[in-house]
């Protein structure tokens, strides 16, 4: 059976981490809840907490206007899903991102993502968000 209180605590933990890390660029401070042996499934980002922090510290230095708006979130057991609009400045259409995090004992231990660029034109009138 699902523990909805634990799932909501995990969701809040991940949403707060995400805002601090990807919007405020507080990489070191926000990553205190990332496990040392953090497992990464994005092929461009290395495994481990320290390499993850280092990768994004450099990315944010090169992309200081980078922002990631969480549009919606959901949970299932130890997994937290975020649907995100990620941009690198006010003129960037950005990317639609689905980030999936596994949380164990109050720590983010694993991450997957699916990323799709927001096109200039769409075959329908719906947005990606």
Beta strands, then each sheet from edge to edge (+ up, - down):
strand 1: 34-40
strand 2: 67-76
strand 3: 79-87
strand 4: 95-104
strand 5: 107-117
sheet 1: 1+ 5+ 4- 3+ 2-
end
